[in-house]
């Protein structure tokens, strides 16, 4: 795995339980502003989907990046609910990670 991917994983692992952030914010915190699409690719290719908190990353407008009809979309919503994150059917209302 390259340096950029490692930096993205470090930023992902810093998102606290019960909070969400955007793909762009993860990229920015990884020192890669403008690399939101790379964050998407890293999330898609995660070797261990159980420990890296991919489910805490959503679109900047609060919408989910995955449809609730797919298994990953259902899993994301379920994990966020279990952490106490507030949401509607299509959008997260908070709390957002504000370090």
WODA-V728523 format. One record per helix or strand. SS is the DSSP state (H for helix, E for strand). FROM is the first residue (numbers start at 1). TO is the last residue. If there is no record, write none. Layout:
{{SS;FROM;TO} {SS;FROM;TO}}
This chain:
{{H;3;13} {E;20;22} {H;23;29} {H;36;44} {H;54;56} {E;57;58} {E;63;63} {H;71;82} {E;86;87} {E;91;94} {E;96;96}}
